[in-house]
């Protein structure tokens, strides 16, 4: 099994945009695994739309955090952080 480094990026595709009151919610699908991650607080000024390619970064959390295993960060093509979520 290959260890995931914090600098590793995984290609994903935007599958849905949800317009909230202040933020945009973005659902992405990781290309290789087909897994989905929802990011609830993305800047509404970003011109994201279904089909756009973004990238995921994963940071493993300490084992004492039993309910959450990793922090997943959403990045654009320039490696700029868009949002993050715990999974």
PyMOL Python script that loads the backbone (N, CA, C, O; Angstrom):
from pymol import cmd

cmd.read_pdbstr("""\
ATOM      1  N   UNK A   1       0.843  -1.183   0.000  1.00  0.00           N
ATOM      2  CA  UNK A   1       0.000   0.000   0.000  1.00  0.00           C
ATOM      3  C   UNK A   1       0.885   1.243   0.000  1.00  0.00           C
ATOM      4  O   UNK A   1       1.863   1.312   0.745  1.00  0.00           O
ATOM      5  N   UNK A   2       0.548   2.210  -0.823  1.00  0.00           N
ATOM      6  CA  UNK A   2       1.308   3.442  -0.926  1.00  0.00           C
ATOM      7  C   UNK A   2       0.810   4.442   0.112  1.00  0.00           C
ATOM      8  O   UNK A   2      -0.395   4.623   0.287  1.00  0.00           O
ATOM      9  N   UNK A   3       1.748   5.089   0.796  1.00  0.00           N
ATOM     10  CA  UNK A   3       1.376   6.100   1.778  1.00  0.00           C
ATOM     11  C   UNK A   3       1.040   7.403   1.061  1.00  0.00           C
ATOM     12  O   UNK A   3       1.708   7.784   0.100  1.00  0.00           O
ATOM     13  N   UNK A   4       0.010   8.075   1.535  1.00  0.00           N
ATOM     14  CA  UNK A   4      -0.413   9.346   0.952  1.00  0.00           C
ATOM     15  C   UNK A   4       0.308  10.473   1.673  1.00  0.00           C
ATOM     16  O   UNK A   4       0.290  10.553   2.901  1.00  0.00           O
ATOM     17  N   UNK A   5       0.938  11.338   0.898  1.00  0.00           N
ATOM     18  CA  UNK A   5       1.620  12.514   1.441  1.00  0.00           C
ATOM     19  C   UNK A   5       0.673  13.712   1.366  1.00  0.00           C
ATOM     20  O   UNK A   5      -0.222  13.750   0.521  1.00  0.00           O
ATOM     21  N   UNK A   6       0.874  14.695   2.258  1.00  0.00           N
ATOM     22  CA  UNK A   6       0.028  15.898   2.246  1.00  0.00           C
ATOM     23  C   UNK A   6       0.126  16.663   0.934  1.00  0.00           C
ATOM     24  O   UNK A   6      -0.805  17.377   0.563  1.00  0.00           O
ATOM     25  N   UNK A   7       1.238  16.522   0.234  1.00  0.00           N
ATOM     26  CA  UNK A   7       1.434  17.242  -1.025  1.00  0.00           C
ATOM     27  C   UNK A   7       0.826  16.510  -2.220  1.00  0.00           C
ATOM     28  O   UNK A   7       0.773  17.070  -3.315  1.00  0.00           O
ATOM     29  N   UNK A   8       0.365  15.269  -2.034  1.00  0.00           N
ATOM     30  CA  UNK A   8      -0.275  14.526  -3.118  1.00  0.00           C
ATOM     31  C   UNK A   8      -1.609  15.179  -3.471  1.00  0.00           C
ATOM     32  O   UNK A   8      -2.311  15.686  -2.596  1.00  0.00           O
ATOM     33  N   UNK A   9      -1.948  15.164  -4.749  1.00  0.00           N
ATOM     34  CA  UNK A   9      -3.218  15.709  -5.213  1.00  0.00           C
ATOM     35  C   UNK A   9      -3.936  14.639  -6.038  1.00  0.00           C
ATOM     36  O   UNK A   9      -3.314  13.895  -6.797  1.00  0.00           O
ATOM     37  N   UNK A  10      -5.257  14.582  -5.870  1.00  0.00           N
ATOM     38  CA  UNK A  10      -6.077  13.605  -6.563  1.00  0.00           C
ATOM     39  C   UNK A  10      -7.115  14.348  -7.393  1.00  0.00           C
ATOM     40  O   UNK A  10      -7.856  15.186  -6.879  1.00  0.00           O
ATOM     41  N   UNK A  11      -7.157  14.032  -8.671  1.00  0.00           N
ATOM     42  CA  UNK A  11      -8.061  14.723  -9.586  1.00  0.00           C
ATOM     43  C   UNK A  11      -9.511  14.378  -9.259  1.00  0.00           C
ATOM     44  O   UNK A  11      -9.843  13.227  -8.974  1.00  0.00           O
ATOM     45  N   UNK A  12     -10.364  15.394  -9.306  1.00  0.00           N
ATOM     46  CA  UNK A  12     -11.791  15.183  -9.076  1.00  0.00           C
ATOM     47  C   UNK A  12     -12.585  16.077 -10.022  1.00  0.00           C
ATOM     48  O   UNK A  12     -12.053  17.013 -10.620  1.00  0.00           O
ATOM     49  N   UNK A  13     -13.859  15.764 -10.139  1.00  0.00           N
ATOM     50  CA  UNK A  13     -14.746  16.513 -11.024  1.00  0.00           C
ATOM     51  C   UNK A  13     -15.911  17.070 -10.210  1.00  0.00           C
ATOM     52  O   UNK A  13     -16.472  16.376  -9.361  1.00  0.00           O
ATOM     53  N   UNK A  14     -16.268  18.313 -10.470  1.00  0.00           N
ATOM     54  CA  UNK A  14     -17.436  18.916  -9.825  1.00  0.00           C
ATOM     55  C   UNK A  14     -18.682  18.238 -10.392  1.00  0.00           C
ATOM     56  O   UNK A  14     -18.880  18.207 -11.607  1.00  0.00           O
ATOM     57  N   UNK A  15     -19.527  17.693  -9.501  1.00  0.00           N
ATOM     58  CA  UNK A  15     -20.750  17.035  -9.965  1.00  0.00           C
ATOM     59  C   UNK A  15     -22.009  17.826  -9.627  1.00  0.00           C
ATOM     60  O   UNK A  15     -23.048  17.629 -10.256  1.00  0.00           O
ATOM     61  N   UNK A  16     -21.927  18.723  -8.634  1.00  0.00           N
ATOM     62  CA  UNK A  16     -23.107  19.503  -8.265  1.00  0.00           C
ATOM     63  C   UNK A  16     -22.691  20.776  -7.536  1.00  0.00           C
ATOM     64  O   UNK A  16     -21.714  20.785  -6.787  1.00  0.00           O
ATOM     65  N   UNK A  17     -23.437  21.837  -7.763  1.00  0.00           N
ATOM     66  CA  UNK A  17     -23.251  23.110  -7.060  1.00  0.00           C
ATOM     67  C   UNK A  17     -24.569  23.434  -6.357  1.00  0.00           C
ATOM     68  O   UNK A  17     -25.636  23.391  -6.969  1.00  0.00           O
ATOM     69  N   UNK A  18     -24.483  23.757  -5.071  1.00  0.00           N
ATOM     70  CA  UNK A  18     -25.667  24.109  -4.291  1.00  0.00           C
ATOM     71  C   UNK A  18     -25.498  25.542  -3.808  1.00  0.00           C
ATOM     72  O   UNK A  18     -24.557  25.845  -3.073  1.00  0.00           O
ATOM     73  N   UNK A  19     -26.402  26.423  -4.215  1.00  0.00           N
ATOM     74  CA  UNK A  19     -26.345  27.824  -3.795  1.00  0.00           C
ATOM     75  C   UNK A  19     -26.995  27.969  -2.427  1.00  0.00           C
ATOM     76  O   UNK A  19     -28.207  27.808  -2.284  1.00  0.00           O
ATOM     77  N   UNK A  20     -26.182  28.273  -1.426  1.00  0.00           N
ATOM     78  CA  UNK A  20     -26.671  28.533  -0.076  1.00  0.00           C
ATOM     79  C   UNK A  20     -26.832  30.038   0.090  1.00  0.00           C
ATOM     80  O   UNK A  20     -26.649  30.788  -0.868  1.00  0.00           O
ATOM     81  N   UNK A  21     -27.169  30.484   1.281  1.00  0.00           N
ATOM     82  CA  UNK A  21     -27.366  31.917   1.499  1.00  0.00           C
ATOM     83  C   UNK A  21     -26.088  32.720   1.268  1.00  0.00           C
ATOM     84  O   UNK A  21     -26.104  33.718   0.546  1.00  0.00           O
ATOM     85  N   UNK A  22     -24.988  32.291   1.876  1.00  0.00           N
ATOM     86  CA  UNK A  22     -23.745  33.056   1.793  1.00  0.00           C
ATOM     87  C   UNK A  22     -22.663  32.347   0.982  1.00  0.00           C
ATOM     88  O   UNK A  22     -21.788  33.000   0.413  1.00  0.00           O
ATOM     89  N   UNK A  23     -22.715  31.027   0.926  1.00  0.00           N
ATOM     90  CA  UNK A  23     -21.665  30.223   0.298  1.00  0.00           C
ATOM     91  C   UNK A  23     -22.248  29.383  -0.831  1.00  0.00           C
ATOM     92  O   UNK A  23     -23.463  29.314  -1.018  1.00  0.00           O
ATOM     93  N   UNK A  24     -21.348  28.745  -1.579  1.00  0.00           N
ATOM     94  CA  UNK A  24     -21.754  27.723  -2.537  1.00  0.00           C
ATOM     95  C   UNK A  24     -21.276  26.378  -2.007  1.00  0.00           C
ATOM     96  O   UNK A  24     -20.127  26.237  -1.590  1.00  0.00           O
ATOM     97  N   UNK A  25     -22.157  25.403  -2.027  1.00  0.00           N
ATOM     98  CA  UNK A  25     -21.773  24.036  -1.697  1.00  0.00           C
ATOM     99  C   UNK A  25     -21.322  23.343  -2.967  1.00  0.00           C
ATOM    100  O   UNK A  25     -21.953  23.485  -4.014  1.00  0.00           O
ATOM    101  N   UNK A  26     -20.228  22.589  -2.881  1.00  0.00           N
ATOM    102  CA  UNK A  26     -19.683  21.917  -4.058  1.00  0.00           C
ATOM    103  C   UNK A  26     -19.513  20.430  -3.760  1.00  0.00           C
ATOM    104  O   UNK A  26     -18.825  20.054  -2.811  1.00  0.00           O
ATOM    105  N   UNK A  27     -20.148  19.587  -4.578  1.00  0.00           N
ATOM    106  CA  UNK A  27     -19.974  18.139  -4.486  1.00  0.00           C
ATOM    107  C   UNK A  27     -19.014  17.728  -5.589  1.00  0.00           C
ATOM    108  O   UNK A  27     -19.229  18.036  -6.761  1.00  0.00           O
ATOM    109  N   UNK A  28     -17.938  17.018  -5.199  1.00  0.00           N
ATOM    110  CA  UNK A  28     -16.974  16.547  -6.188  1.00  0.00           C
ATOM    111  C   UNK A  28     -16.886  15.028  -6.131  1.00  0.00           C
ATOM    112  O   UNK A  28     -17.167  14.413  -5.102  1.00  0.00           O
ATOM    113  N   UNK A  29     -16.491  14.434  -7.255  1.00  0.00           N
ATOM    114  CA  UNK A  29     -16.277  12.988  -7.346  1.00  0.00           C
ATOM    115  C   UNK A  29     -14.817  12.754  -7.696  1.00  0.00           C
ATOM    116  O   UNK A  29     -14.321  13.256  -8.704  1.00  0.00           O
ATOM    117  N   UNK A  30     -14.129  11.983  -6.849  1.00  0.00           N
ATOM    118  CA  UNK A  30     -12.732  11.632  -7.113  1.00  0.00           C
ATOM    119  C   UNK A  30     -12.715  10.673  -8.297  1.00  0.00           C
ATOM    120  O   UNK A  30     -13.466   9.698  -8.320  1.00  0.00           O
ATOM    121  N   UNK A  31     -11.867  10.945  -9.270  1.00  0.00           N
ATOM    122  CA  UNK A  31     -11.890  10.236 -10.551  1.00  0.00           C
ATOM    123  C   UNK A  31     -11.616   8.738 -10.402  1.00  0.00           C
ATOM    124  O   UNK A  31     -12.399   7.926 -10.896  1.00  0.00           O
ATOM    125  N   UNK A  32     -10.536   8.357  -9.742  1.00  0.00           N
ATOM    126  CA  UNK A  32     -10.143   6.942  -9.686  1.00  0.00           C
ATOM    127  C   UNK A  32     -11.051   6.094  -8.808  1.00  0.00           C
ATOM    128  O   UNK A  32     -11.426   4.988  -9.197  1.00  0.00           O
ATOM    129  N   UNK A  33     -11.413   6.597  -7.620  1.00  0.00           N
ATOM    130  CA  UNK A  33     -12.207   5.787  -6.683  1.00  0.00           C
ATOM    131  C   UNK A  33     -13.706   5.940  -6.900  1.00  0.00           C
ATOM    132  O   UNK A  33     -14.479   5.046  -6.553  1.00  0.00           O
ATOM    133  N   UNK A  34     -14.121   7.069  -7.471  1.00  0.00           N
ATOM    134  CA  UNK A  34     -15.542   7.340  -7.633  1.00  0.00           C
ATOM    135  C   UNK A  34     -16.200   7.859  -6.363  1.00  0.00           C
ATOM    136  O   UNK A  34     -17.416   8.042  -6.324  1.00  0.00           O
ATOM    137  N   UNK A  35     -15.396   8.099  -5.311  1.00  0.00           N
ATOM    138  CA  UNK A  35     -15.930   8.602  -4.046  1.00  0.00           C
ATOM    139  C   UNK A  35     -16.300  10.069  -4.130  1.00  0.00           C
ATOM    140  O   UNK A  35     -15.661  10.843  -4.843  1.00  0.00           O
ATOM    141  N   UNK A  36     -17.345  10.448  -3.392  1.00  0.00           N
ATOM    142  CA  UNK A  36     -17.821  11.832  -3.372  1.00  0.00           C
ATOM    143  C   UNK A  36     -17.433  12.528  -2.076  1.00  0.00           C
ATOM    144  O   UNK A  36     -17.382  11.906  -1.015  1.00  0.00           O
ATOM    145  N   UNK A  37     -17.160  13.823  -2.173  1.00  0.00           N
ATOM    146  CA  UNK A  37     -16.918  14.666  -1.004  1.00  0.00           C
ATOM    147  C   UNK A  37     -17.686  15.965  -1.219  1.00  0.00           C
ATOM    148  O   UNK A  37     -17.678  16.536  -2.309  1.00  0.00           O
ATOM    149  N   UNK A  38     -18.357  16.426  -0.149  1.00  0.00           N
ATOM    150  CA  UNK A  38     -19.118  17.674  -0.208  1.00  0.00           C
ATOM    151  C   UNK A  38     -18.377  18.749   0.573  1.00  0.00           C
ATOM    152  O   UNK A  38     -17.985  18.540   1.721  1.00  0.00           O
ATOM    153  N   UNK A  39     -18.192  19.894  -0.057  1.00  0.00           N
ATOM    154  CA  UNK A  39     -17.569  21.061   0.567  1.00  0.00           C
ATOM    155  C   UNK A  39     -18.642  22.140   0.672  1.00  0.00           C
ATOM    156  O   UNK A  39     -19.164  22.603  -0.343  1.00  0.00           O
ATOM    157  N   UNK A  40     -18.970  22.539   1.897  1.00  0.00           N
ATOM    158  CA  UNK A  40     -20.137  23.393   2.135  1.00  0.00           C
ATOM    159  C   UNK A  40     -19.876  24.885   2.013  1.00  0.00           C
ATOM    160  O   UNK A  40     -20.815  25.658   1.822  1.00  0.00           O
ATOM    161  N   UNK A  41     -18.610  25.307   2.120  1.00  0.00           N
ATOM    162  CA  UNK A  41     -18.359  26.757   2.198  1.00  0.00           C
ATOM    163  C   UNK A  41     -17.325  27.215   1.171  1.00  0.00           C
ATOM    164  O   UNK A  41     -16.209  27.592   1.527  1.00  0.00           O
ATOM    165  N   UNK A  42     -17.700  27.178  -0.087  1.00  0.00           N
ATOM    166  CA  UNK A  42     -16.806  27.712  -1.108  1.00  0.00           C
ATOM    167  C   UNK A  42     -17.252  29.128  -1.459  1.00  0.00           C
ATOM    168  O   UNK A  42     -18.434  29.461  -1.376  1.00  0.00           O
ATOM    169  N   UNK A  43     -16.302  29.940  -1.845  1.00  0.00           N
ATOM    170  CA  UNK A  43     -16.558  31.343  -2.176  1.00  0.00           C
ATOM    171  C   UNK A  43     -17.502  31.424  -3.378  1.00  0.00           C
ATOM    172  O   UNK A  43     -17.205  30.860  -4.431  1.00  0.00           O
ATOM    173  N   UNK A  44     -18.629  32.114  -3.235  1.00  0.00           N
ATOM    174  CA  UNK A  44     -19.573  32.208  -4.353  1.00  0.00           C
ATOM    175  C   UNK A  44     -19.019  32.979  -5.550  1.00  0.00           C
ATOM    176  O   UNK A  44     -19.588  32.904  -6.639  1.00  0.00           O
ATOM    177  N   UNK A  45     -17.930  33.711  -5.374  1.00  0.00           N
ATOM    178  CA  UNK A  45     -17.326  34.453  -6.482  1.00  0.00           C
ATOM    179  C   UNK A  45     -16.559  33.537  -7.435  1.00  0.00           C
ATOM    180  O   UNK A  45     -16.270  33.918  -8.569  1.00  0.00           O
ATOM    181  N   UNK A  46     -16.231  32.328  -6.973  1.00  0.00           N
ATOM    182  CA  UNK A  46     -15.552  31.370  -7.863  1.00  0.00           C
ATOM    183  C   UNK A  46     -16.544  30.895  -8.917  1.00  0.00           C
ATOM    184  O   UNK A  46     -17.702  30.606  -8.614  1.00  0.00           O
ATOM    185  N   UNK A  47     -16.082  30.820 -10.135  1.00  0.00           N
ATOM    186  CA  UNK A  47     -16.946  30.408 -11.243  1.00  0.00           C
ATOM    187  C   UNK A  47     -16.857  28.893 -11.426  1.00  0.00           C
ATOM    188  O   UNK A  47     -16.371  28.414 -12.451  1.00  0.00           O
ATOM    189  N   UNK A  48     -17.327  28.143 -10.431  1.00  0.00           N
ATOM    190  CA  UNK A  48     -17.299  26.686 -10.515  1.00  0.00           C
ATOM    191  C   UNK A  48     -18.603  26.190 -11.111  1.00  0.00           C
ATOM    192  O   UNK A  48     -19.675  26.733 -10.846  1.00  0.00           O
ATOM    193  N   UNK A  49     -18.488  25.133 -11.933  1.00  0.00           N
ATOM    194  CA  UNK A  49     -19.681  24.547 -12.533  1.00  0.00           C
ATOM    195  C   UNK A  49     -19.474  23.045 -12.695  1.00  0.00           C
ATOM    196  O   UNK A  49     -18.335  22.581 -12.743  1.00  0.00           O
ATOM    197  N   UNK A  50     -20.568  22.276 -12.779  1.00  0.00           N
ATOM    198  CA  UNK A  50     -20.432  20.832 -12.974  1.00  0.00           C
ATOM    199  C   UNK A  50     -19.553  20.521 -14.187  1.00  0.00           C
ATOM    200  O   UNK A  50     -19.667  21.143 -15.243  1.00  0.00           O
ATOM    201  N   UNK A  51     -18.671  19.535 -13.996  1.00  0.00           N
ATOM    202  CA  UNK A  51     -17.738  19.149 -15.051  1.00  0.00           C
ATOM    203  C   UNK A  51     -16.354  19.738 -14.878  1.00  0.00           C
ATOM    204  O   UNK A  51     -15.402  19.253 -15.489  1.00  0.00           O
ATOM    205  N   UNK A  52     -16.215  20.786 -14.051  1.00  0.00           N
ATOM    206  CA  UNK A  52     -14.898  21.390 -13.804  1.00  0.00           C
ATOM    207  C   UNK A  52     -13.977  20.393 -13.110  1.00  0.00           C
ATOM    208  O   UNK A  52     -14.430  19.570 -12.315  1.00  0.00           O
ATOM    209  N   UNK A  53     -12.694  20.471 -13.412  1.00  0.00           N
ATOM    210  CA  UNK A  53     -11.690  19.633 -12.769  1.00  0.00           C
ATOM    211  C   UNK A  53     -11.045  20.394 -11.620  1.00  0.00           C
ATOM    212  O   UNK A  53     -10.568  21.516 -11.793  1.00  0.00           O
ATOM    213  N   UNK A  54     -11.037  19.768 -10.442  1.00  0.00           N
ATOM    214  CA  UNK A  54     -10.372  20.303  -9.261  1.00  0.00           C
ATOM    215  C   UNK A  54      -9.503  19.197  -8.685  1.00  0.00           C
ATOM    216  O   UNK A  54      -9.391  18.123  -9.277  1.00  0.00           O
ATOM    217  N   UNK A  55      -8.889  19.449  -7.541  1.00  0.00           N
ATOM    218  CA  UNK A  55      -7.958  18.483  -6.965  1.00  0.00           C
ATOM    219  C   UNK A  55      -8.175  18.371  -5.464  1.00  0.00           C
ATOM    220  O   UNK A  55      -8.491  19.354  -4.793  1.00  0.00           O
ATOM    221  N   UNK A  56      -8.001  17.159  -4.946  1.00  0.00           N
ATOM    222  CA  UNK A  56      -8.139  16.890  -3.521  1.00  0.00           C
ATOM    223  C   UNK A  56      -6.779  16.627  -2.908  1.00  0.00           C
ATOM    224  O   UNK A  56      -5.929  15.969  -3.509  1.00  0.00           O
ATOM    225  N   UNK A  57      -6.581  17.146  -1.708  1.00  0.00           N
ATOM    226  CA  UNK A  57      -5.427  16.814  -0.885  1.00  0.00           C
ATOM    227  C   UNK A  57      -5.947  16.156   0.379  1.00  0.00           C
ATOM    228  O   UNK A  57      -7.024  16.507   0.860  1.00  0.00           O
ATOM    229  N   UNK A  58      -5.192  15.197   0.929  1.00  0.00           N
ATOM    230  CA  UNK A  58      -5.646  14.453   2.103  1.00  0.00           C
ATOM    231  C   UNK A  58      -4.585  14.510   3.180  1.00  0.00           C
ATOM    232  O   UNK A  58      -3.403  14.283   2.925  1.00  0.00           O
ATOM    233  N   UNK A  59      -5.029  14.818   4.397  1.00  0.00           N
ATOM    234  CA  UNK A  59      -4.134  14.842   5.554  1.00  0.00           C
ATOM    235  C   UNK A  59      -4.727  13.919   6.612  1.00  0.00           C
ATOM    236  O   UNK A  59      -5.838  14.144   7.092  1.00  0.00           O
ATOM    237  N   UNK A  60      -3.979  12.882   6.970  1.00  0.00           N
ATOM    238  CA  UNK A  60      -4.447  11.947   7.993  1.00  0.00           C
ATOM    239  C   UNK A  60      -4.481  12.645   9.348  1.00  0.00           C
ATOM    240  O   UNK A  60      -3.571  13.401   9.689  1.00  0.00           O
ATOM    241  N   UNK A  61      -5.540  12.385  10.119  1.00  0.00           N
ATOM    242  CA  UNK A  61      -5.692  12.982  11.445  1.00  0.00           C
ATOM    243  C   UNK A  61      -5.148  12.039  12.513  1.00  0.00           C
ATOM    244  O   UNK A  61      -5.059  10.833  12.281  1.00  0.00           O
ATOM    245  N   UNK A  62      -4.785  12.567  13.678  1.00  0.00           N
ATOM    246  CA  UNK A  62      -4.294  11.714  14.767  1.00  0.00           C
ATOM    247  C   UNK A  62      -5.320  10.634  15.120  1.00  0.00           C
ATOM    248  O   UNK A  62      -6.527  10.862  15.030  1.00  0.00           O
ATOM    249  N   UNK A  63      -4.840   9.481  15.514  1.00  0.00           N
ATOM    250  CA  UNK A  63      -5.718   8.335  15.768  1.00  0.00           C
ATOM    251  C   UNK A  63      -6.708   8.568  16.906  1.00  0.00           C
ATOM    252  O   UNK A  63      -7.723   7.875  16.974  1.00  0.00           O
ATOM    253  N   UNK A  64      -6.448   9.519  17.798  1.00  0.00           N
ATOM    254  CA  UNK A  64      -7.383   9.763  18.894  1.00  0.00           C
ATOM    255  C   UNK A  64      -8.679  10.423  18.429  1.00  0.00           C
ATOM    256  O   UNK A  64      -9.638  10.504  19.196  1.00  0.00           O
ATOM    257  N   UNK A  65      -8.719  10.890  17.193  1.00  0.00           N
ATOM    258  CA  UNK A  65      -9.949  11.466  16.636  1.00  0.00           C
ATOM    259  C   UNK A  65     -10.710  10.346  15.928  1.00  0.00           C
ATOM    260  O   UNK A  65     -10.669  10.236  14.703  1.00  0.00           O
ATOM    261  N   UNK A  66     -11.400   9.520  16.706  1.00  0.00           N
ATOM    262  CA  UNK A  66     -12.019   8.297  16.206  1.00  0.00           C
ATOM    263  C   UNK A  66     -13.088   8.529  15.139  1.00  0.00           C
ATOM    264  O   UNK A  66     -13.194   7.747  14.194  1.00  0.00           O
ATOM    265  N   UNK A  67     -13.872   9.583  15.277  1.00  0.00           N
ATOM    266  CA  UNK A  67     -14.980   9.798  14.350  1.00  0.00           C
ATOM    267  C   UNK A  67     -14.535  10.358  13.005  1.00  0.00           C
ATOM    268  O   UNK A  67     -15.240  10.206  12.007  1.00  0.00           O
ATOM    269  N   UNK A  68     -13.376  11.002  12.969  1.00  0.00           N
ATOM    270  CA  UNK A  68     -12.878  11.597  11.732  1.00  0.00           C
ATOM    271  C   UNK A  68     -11.494  11.025  11.440  1.00  0.00           C
ATOM    272  O   UNK A  68     -10.637  10.970  12.322  1.00  0.00           O
ATOM    273  N   UNK A  69     -11.283  10.604  10.205  1.00  0.00           N
ATOM    274  CA  UNK A  69     -10.021   9.972   9.848  1.00  0.00           C
ATOM    275  C   UNK A  69      -9.076  10.883   9.082  1.00  0.00           C
ATOM    276  O   UNK A  69      -7.858  10.717   9.146  1.00  0.00           O
ATOM    277  N   UNK A  70      -9.640  11.855   8.350  1.00  0.00           N
ATOM    278  CA  UNK A  70      -8.777  12.682   7.503  1.00  0.00           C
ATOM    279  C   UNK A  70      -9.393  14.056   7.267  1.00  0.00           C
ATOM    280  O   UNK A  70     -10.607  14.243   7.336  1.00  0.00           O
ATOM    281  N   UNK A  71      -8.511  15.004   6.987  1.00  0.00           N
ATOM    282  CA  UNK A  71      -8.931  16.323   6.523  1.00  0.00           C
ATOM    283  C   UNK A  71      -8.709  16.329   5.017  1.00  0.00           C
ATOM    284  O   UNK A  71      -7.598  16.087   4.545  1.00  0.00           O
ATOM    285  N   UNK A  72      -9.764  16.605   4.270  1.00  0.00           N
ATOM    286  CA  UNK A  72      -9.688  16.637   2.811  1.00  0.00           C
ATOM    287  C   UNK A  72      -9.805  18.090   2.377  1.00  0.00           C
ATOM    288  O   UNK A  72     -10.735  18.793   2.772  1.00  0.00           O
ATOM    289  N   UNK A  73      -8.851  18.534   1.560  1.00  0.00           N
ATOM    290  CA  UNK A  73      -8.824  19.918   1.101  1.00  0.00           C
ATOM    291  C   UNK A  73      -9.061  19.954  -0.401  1.00  0.00           C
ATOM    292  O   UNK A  73      -8.520  19.138  -1.147  1.00  0.00           O
ATOM    293  N   UNK A  74      -9.871  20.902  -0.830  1.00  0.00           N
ATOM    294  CA  UNK A  74     -10.180  21.094  -2.244  1.00  0.00           C
ATOM    295  C   UNK A  74      -9.296  22.203  -2.793  1.00  0.00           C
ATOM    296  O   UNK A  74      -9.222  23.289  -2.220  1.00  0.00           O
ATOM    297  N   UNK A  75      -8.622  21.922  -3.913  1.00  0.00           N
ATOM    298  CA  UNK A  75      -7.701  22.872  -4.544  1.00  0.00           C
ATOM    299  C   UNK A  75      -8.093  23.105  -6.000  1.00  0.00           C
ATOM    300  O   UNK A  75      -8.713  22.251  -6.635  1.00  0.00           O
ATOM    301  N   UNK A  76      -7.720  24.280  -6.518  1.00  0.00           N
ATOM    302  CA  UNK A  76      -7.892  24.538  -7.944  1.00  0.00           C
ATOM    303  C   UNK A  76      -6.634  24.094  -8.692  1.00  0.00           C
ATOM    304  O   UNK A  76      -5.715  23.538  -8.091  1.00  0.00           O
ATOM    305  N   UNK A  77      -6.594  24.341  -9.999  1.00  0.00           N
ATOM    306  CA  UNK A  77      -5.459  23.894 -10.816  1.00  0.00           C
ATOM    307  C   UNK A  77      -4.152  24.592 -10.455  1.00  0.00           C
ATOM    308  O   UNK A  77      -3.073  24.096 -10.782  1.00  0.00           O
ATOM    309  N   UNK A  78      -4.240  25.745  -9.779  1.00  0.00           N
ATOM    310  CA  UNK A  78      -3.042  26.481  -9.354  1.00  0.00           C
ATOM    311  C   UNK A  78      -2.625  26.136  -7.930  1.00  0.00           C
ATOM    312  O   UNK A  78      -1.792  26.824  -7.340  1.00  0.00           O
ATOM    313  N   UNK A  79      -3.203  25.070  -7.378  1.00  0.00           N
ATOM    314  CA  UNK A  79      -2.927  24.596  -6.022  1.00  0.00           C
ATOM    315  C   UNK A  79      -3.363  25.607  -4.960  1.00  0.00           C
ATOM    316  O   UNK A  79      -2.804  25.647  -3.863  1.00  0.00           O
ATOM    317  N   UNK A  80      -4.363  26.418  -5.295  1.00  0.00           N
ATOM    318  CA  UNK A  80      -4.938  27.376  -4.342  1.00  0.00           C
ATOM    319  C   UNK A  80      -6.064  26.686  -3.572  1.00  0.00           C
ATOM    320  O   UNK A  80      -6.942  26.060  -4.165  1.00  0.00           O
ATOM    321  N   UNK A  81      -6.026  26.806  -2.253  1.00  0.00           N
ATOM    322  CA  UNK A  81      -7.018  26.165  -1.394  1.00  0.00           C
ATOM    323  C   UNK A  81      -8.386  26.813  -1.587  1.00  0.00           C
ATOM    324  O   UNK A  81      -8.519  28.036  -1.537  1.00  0.00           O
ATOM    325  N   UNK A  82      -9.402  25.972  -1.811  1.00  0.00           N
ATOM    326  CA  UNK A  82     -10.769  26.446  -2.003  1.00  0.00           C
ATOM    327  C   UNK A  82     -11.596  26.230  -0.736  1.00  0.00           C
ATOM    328  O   UNK A  82     -12.288  27.143  -0.285  1.00  0.00           O
ATOM    329  N   UNK A  83     -11.529  25.034  -0.163  1.00  0.00           N
ATOM    330  CA  UNK A  83     -12.288  24.689   1.043  1.00  0.00           C
ATOM    331  C   UNK A  83     -11.712  23.396   1.604  1.00  0.00           C
ATOM    332  O   UNK A  83     -10.841  22.776   0.992  1.00  0.00           O
ATOM    333  N   UNK A  84     -12.202  22.994   2.769  1.00  0.00           N
ATOM    334  CA  UNK A  84     -11.751  21.750   3.390  1.00  0.00           C
ATOM    335  C   UNK A  84     -12.920  21.109   4.127  1.00  0.00           C
ATOM    336  O   UNK A  84     -13.914  21.765   4.437  1.00  0.00           O
ATOM    337  N   UNK A  85     -12.781  19.805   4.403  1.00  0.00           N
ATOM    338  CA  UNK A  85     -13.809  19.060   5.135  1.00  0.00           C
ATOM    339  C   UNK A  85     -13.141  17.908   5.874  1.00  0.00           C
ATOM    340  O   UNK A  85     -12.096  17.411   5.454  1.00  0.00           O
ATOM    341  N   UNK A  86     -13.753  17.489   6.976  1.00  0.00           N
ATOM    342  CA  UNK A  86     -13.303  16.288   7.678  1.00  0.00           C
ATOM    343  C   UNK A  86     -14.117  15.104   7.180  1.00  0.00           C
ATOM    344  O   UNK A  86     -15.318  15.222   6.935  1.00  0.00           O
ATOM    345  N   UNK A  87     -13.452  13.959   7.033  1.00  0.00           N
ATOM    346  CA  UNK A  87     -14.180  12.729   6.698  1.00  0.00           C
ATOM    347  C   UNK A  87     -13.806  11.654   7.689  1.00  0.00           C
ATOM    348  O   UNK A  87     -14.302  10.531   7.598  1.00  0.00           O
TER     349      UNK A  87
END
""", "prot")
cmd.dss("prot")
cmd.show_as("cartoon", "prot")
cmd.util.cbc("prot")
cmd.orient("prot")
